[in-house]
Amino acid sequence: MLSAVARAVVPALGRFTVTTDEAAVLAPGSIVAPNHSSLVDPGVVLAAVRRLGVEPVVLATAGLWRIPVLRGALVREGHIPVHRGTERAAEALEAAAAALAAGRVVVIYAEGRLPRRVDAADSAPGPFRTGLARLAADGAPVVPLGQAGARRISSGSTAKQVAGLFTAPLRRPGVHVHVGAPLVLGGDVEAATARAHAAVTDAWRTAAGHLAARRG
């Protein structure tokens, strides 16, 4: 349901486009690794992945499960709460590994949190945490996903984010997602994390380039 809602809502908020590498594929048991720049990212990613015919499982902050209406949908669709900074944090990777083994496509934000900026500009992905590399250690293919433009829908203070969402259908900001070719991470965790970061950065640059070309 959430993927269907995102696919309907995100294009209403802006000029939403998706491109893929020729070798891009979202096979069962894949991990999608997007860059993280805005609170609307999950909707953008869900809309893009649904457009490619997949309904993924998303690792998301556990606070979302406290929202009554949203909680039901999150539980029904098997999305995974991340209890950051607690003893339960490791449970998310265990649940994600089980979802991969069951053939689901899993979305994990390797940056772990949003950038601490208030402007609406895009920037390259921040440092990655090691969770993505550890989840992919058993050979699950990692699909890099770059998105650009989401911060023009919503960014800044809480008031500005709400205002941005309400005005986006009138402003129609451009949002572009680019899906790269899958890679299998090898080597130690640090080396694998660096490879994943480079691939997601490349996908983000491609997405940002598409937006710049449209504006030009």
SULHULIN-V163089 format. One record per pair of residues at least 12 apart in sequence whose C-alpha atoms are under 10 Angstrom apart, sorted by the first residue. I is the first residue (numbers start at 0). J is the second residue. Records with the same first field share a line. If there is no record, write none. Layout:
# SULHULIN-V163089
I = J ; J
This chain:
# SULHULIN-V163089
0 = 54 ; 72 ; 73 ; 75 ; 76
1 = 41 ; 42 ; 45 ; 46 ; 49 ; 54 ; 55 ; 69 ; 72 ; 73 ; 76
2 = 41 ; 42 ; 43 ; 44 ; 45 ; 46 ; 47 ; 48 ; 49 ; 50 ; 53 ; 54 ; 55 ; 56 ; 76
3 = 42 ; 45 ; 46 ; 49 ; 50 ; 54
4 = 42 ; 45 ; 46
5 = 39 ; 41 ; 42 ; 43 ; 44 ; 45 ; 46 ; 47 ; 49
6 = 42 ; 43 ; 44 ; 45 ; 46 ; 47 ; 48 ; 49 ; 50
7 = 42 ; 46
8 = 42 ; 43 ; 46 ; 168
9 = 39 ; 42 ; 43 ; 44 ; 45 ; 46 ; 47 ; 149 ; 152 ; 167 ; 168 ; 174
10 = 43 ; 46 ; 168 ; 171 ; 173 ; 174
11 = 167 ; 168 ; 169 ; 171
12 = 149 ; 152 ; 163 ; 164 ; 165 ; 166 ; 167 ; 168 ; 169 ; 170 ; 171 ; 172 ; 173 ; 174
13 = 148 ; 149 ; 151 ; 152 ; 167 ; 168 ; 169 ; 170 ; 171 ; 172 ; 173 ; 174 ; 175
14 = 148 ; 167 ; 168 ; 170 ; 171 ; 172 ; 173 ; 174 ; 175 ; 210
15 = 43 ; 46 ; 47 ; 148 ; 149 ; 171 ; 172 ; 173 ; 174 ; 175 ; 176
16 = 47 ; 146 ; 173 ; 174 ; 175 ; 176 ; 177 ; 206 ; 209 ; 210
17 = 46 ; 47 ; 48 ; 50 ; 51 ; 145 ; 146 ; 174 ; 175 ; 176 ; 177 ; 178 ; 206 ; 209
18 = 47 ; 51 ; 175 ; 176 ; 177 ; 178 ; 179 ; 205 ; 206 ; 209
19 = 51 ; 144 ; 176 ; 177 ; 178 ; 179 ; 180 ; 202 ; 205 ; 206
20 = 177 ; 178 ; 179 ; 180 ; 181 ; 202 ; 205
21 = 178 ; 179 ; 180
22 = 178 ; 179 ; 180 ; 181
23 = 142 ; 143 ; 177 ; 178 ; 179 ; 180 ; 181 ; 182
24 = 51 ; 140 ; 142 ; 178 ; 179 ; 180 ; 181
25 = 48 ; 51 ; 52 ; 53 ; 55 ; 103 ; 104 ; 140 ; 141 ; 142 ; 178 ; 180 ; 181
26 = 53 ; 102 ; 103 ; 104 ; 139 ; 140 ; 142 ; 181
27 = 53 ; 55 ; 98 ; 99 ; 100 ; 101 ; 102 ; 103 ; 104 ; 105 ; 139 ; 140
28 = 55 ; 96 ; 97 ; 98 ; 99 ; 100 ; 101 ; 102 ; 103 ; 104 ; 105 ; 138 ; 139 ; 140 ; 141
29 = 55 ; 98 ; 99 ; 100 ; 102 ; 103 ; 104 ; 105 ; 106 ; 135 ; 138 ; 139 ; 140 ; 141 ; 142 ; 181 ; 182 ; 183
30 = 55 ; 56 ; 57 ; 95 ; 96 ; 99 ; 103 ; 104 ; 105 ; 106 ; 107 ; 131 ; 134 ; 135 ; 139 ; 140 ; 141 ; 142 ; 143 ; 181 ; 182
31 = 44 ; 48 ; 55 ; 56 ; 57 ; 104 ; 105 ; 106 ; 107 ; 108 ; 109 ; 131 ; 140 ; 141 ; 142 ; 143 ; 144 ; 178 ; 179 ; 181 ; 199
32 = 44 ; 105 ; 106 ; 107 ; 108 ; 109 ; 110 ; 131 ; 141 ; 142 ; 143 ; 144 ; 145 ; 178 ; 179 ; 195 ; 196 ; 198 ; 199
33 = 106 ; 107 ; 108 ; 109 ; 110 ; 124 ; 142 ; 143 ; 144 ; 145 ; 146 ; 176 ; 177 ; 178 ; 196 ; 199 ; 200 ; 202 ; 203
34 = 107 ; 108 ; 109 ; 110 ; 111 ; 112 ; 113 ; 122 ; 123 ; 124 ; 125 ; 127 ; 143 ; 144 ; 145 ; 146 ; 147 ; 196 ; 199 ; 200 ; 202 ; 203
35 = 107 ; 108 ; 109 ; 110 ; 111 ; 112 ; 113 ; 114 ; 122 ; 123 ; 124 ; 125 ; 145 ; 146 ; 147 ; 149 ; 150
36 = 110 ; 112 ; 113 ; 114 ; 115 ; 116 ; 119 ; 120 ; 121 ; 122 ; 123 ; 124 ; 125 ; 146 ; 147 ; 148 ; 149 ; 150 ; 153 ; 154
37 = 112 ; 113 ; 114 ; 119 ; 121 ; 147 ; 148 ; 149 ; 150 ; 151 ; 152 ; 153 ; 154 ; 155 ; 160
38 = 112 ; 113 ; 149 ; 150 ; 152 ; 153 ; 154 ; 160
39 = 149 ; 150 ; 152 ; 153 ; 154 ; 160 ; 164
40 = 108 ; 113 ; 146 ; 147 ; 148 ; 149 ; 150 ; 152 ; 153
41 = 57 ; 58 ; 59 ; 106 ; 108
42 = 149
43 = 146 ; 147 ; 148 ; 149 ; 174 ; 175 ; 176
44 = 57 ; 106 ; 144 ; 145 ; 146 ; 176
45 = 57 ; 106
46 = 176
47 = 144 ; 146 ; 175 ; 176 ; 177 ; 178
48 = 104 ; 106 ; 144 ; 176 ; 178
51 = 178
53 = 103 ; 104
54 = 76 ; 103 ; 104 ; 105
55 = 76 ; 77 ; 78 ; 98 ; 103 ; 104 ; 105 ; 106
56 = 73 ; 76 ; 77 ; 78 ; 79 ; 95 ; 98 ; 99 ; 103 ; 104 ; 105 ; 106 ; 107
57 = 73 ; 76 ; 77 ; 78 ; 79 ; 80 ; 81 ; 95 ; 104 ; 105 ; 106 ; 107 ; 108
58 = 77 ; 78 ; 79 ; 80 ; 81 ; 91 ; 92 ; 94 ; 95 ; 105 ; 106 ; 107 ; 108 ; 111
59 = 73 ; 78 ; 79 ; 80 ; 81 ; 82 ; 83 ; 91 ; 106 ; 107 ; 108 ; 111 ; 112
60 = 79 ; 80 ; 81 ; 82 ; 83 ; 111 ; 112
61 = 79 ; 80 ; 81 ; 82 ; 83 ; 88 ; 91
62 = 80 ; 81 ; 82 ; 83
63 = 80 ; 81
64 = 78 ; 79 ; 80 ; 81
77 = 94 ; 95 ; 98 ; 103
78 = 91 ; 94 ; 95 ; 98 ; 105 ; 106
79 = 91 ; 92 ; 93 ; 94 ; 95 ; 98 ; 105 ; 106 ; 107
80 = 92 ; 94
81 = 111
83 = 111 ; 112
89 = 130
91 = 130
92 = 107 ; 130 ; 131 ; 133 ; 134
93 = 134
95 = 107 ; 134
96 = 133 ; 134 ; 135 ; 137 ; 139
99 = 134 ; 135 ; 139
100 = 139
104 = 139 ; 141 ; 142
105 = 141
106 = 131 ; 141 ; 142 ; 144
107 = 130 ; 131 ; 134
108 = 127 ; 128 ; 130 ; 131
109 = 124 ; 125 ; 126 ; 127 ; 128 ; 129 ; 130 ; 131 ; 132 ; 192 ; 195 ; 196 ; 199
110 = 124 ; 125 ; 126 ; 127 ; 128 ; 129 ; 130 ; 131 ; 196
111 = 125 ; 126 ; 127 ; 128 ; 129 ; 130 ; 131
112 = 125 ; 127 ; 128
113 = 125
115 = 155
116 = 154 ; 155 ; 156
117 = 150 ; 153 ; 154 ; 155 ; 156 ; 159 ; 160
118 = 150 ; 151 ; 153 ; 154 ; 155 ; 156
119 = 148 ; 149 ; 150 ; 151 ; 152 ; 153 ; 154 ; 155
120 = 147 ; 148 ; 149 ; 150 ; 151 ; 154
121 = 146 ; 147 ; 148 ; 149 ; 150 ; 151 ; 203 ; 207
122 = 147 ; 150 ; 200 ; 203 ; 204 ; 207
123 = 145 ; 147 ; 196 ; 199 ; 200 ; 201 ; 203 ; 204 ; 207
124 = 145 ; 196 ; 197 ; 199 ; 200 ; 201 ; 203 ; 204
125 = 196 ; 200
126 = 192 ; 193 ; 196
127 = 189 ; 192 ; 193 ; 195 ; 196
128 = 188 ; 189 ; 192 ; 193 ; 196
129 = 188 ; 189 ; 191 ; 192 ; 193
130 = 188 ; 192
131 = 184 ; 188 ; 191 ; 192 ; 195 ; 196
132 = 183 ; 184 ; 185 ; 186 ; 187 ; 188 ; 189 ; 190 ; 191 ; 192 ; 193 ; 194 ; 195
133 = 184 ; 187 ; 188 ; 189 ; 191 ; 192
135 = 182 ; 183 ; 184 ; 185 ; 188 ; 191 ; 192
136 = 183 ; 184 ; 185 ; 186 ; 187 ; 188 ; 191
137 = 183 ; 184 ; 185
138 = 182 ; 183 ; 184 ; 185
139 = 181 ; 182 ; 183 ; 184
140 = 180 ; 181 ; 182 ; 183 ; 184
141 = 179 ; 180 ; 181 ; 182 ; 183 ; 184 ; 195 ; 198 ; 199
142 = 178 ; 179 ; 180 ; 181 ; 182 ; 183 ; 195 ; 198 ; 199 ; 202
143 = 177 ; 178 ; 179 ; 180 ; 181 ; 182 ; 195 ; 196 ; 197 ; 198 ; 199 ; 200 ; 201 ; 202 ; 203
144 = 176 ; 177 ; 178 ; 179 ; 180 ; 181 ; 198 ; 199 ; 200 ; 201 ; 202 ; 203 ; 205 ; 206
145 = 175 ; 176 ; 177 ; 178 ; 179 ; 198 ; 199 ; 200 ; 201 ; 202 ; 203 ; 204 ; 205 ; 206 ; 207
146 = 174 ; 175 ; 176 ; 177 ; 178 ; 199 ; 200 ; 202 ; 203 ; 204 ; 205 ; 206 ; 207 ; 210
147 = 173 ; 174 ; 175 ; 176 ; 177 ; 202 ; 203 ; 204 ; 205 ; 206 ; 207 ; 208 ; 209 ; 210 ; 211
148 = 172 ; 173 ; 174 ; 175 ; 176 ; 206 ; 207 ; 210
149 = 172 ; 173 ; 174 ; 175 ; 176
150 = 163 ; 172 ; 174
151 = 163 ; 164 ; 167 ; 170 ; 171 ; 172 ; 173 ; 174
152 = 164 ; 165 ; 166 ; 167 ; 168 ; 170 ; 171 ; 172 ; 173 ; 174
153 = 165 ; 166 ; 167
172 = 210
173 = 209 ; 210 ; 211 ; 213 ; 214
174 = 206 ; 207 ; 209 ; 210
175 = 203 ; 205 ; 206 ; 207 ; 208 ; 209 ; 210
176 = 202 ; 203 ; 205 ; 206 ; 207 ; 209 ; 210
177 = 199 ; 201 ; 202 ; 203 ; 204 ; 205 ; 206 ; 207 ; 209
178 = 199 ; 202 ; 203 ; 205 ; 206
179 = 198 ; 199 ; 201 ; 202 ; 203 ; 205
180 = 198 ; 202
181 = 198
182 = 194 ; 195 ; 198
183 = 195
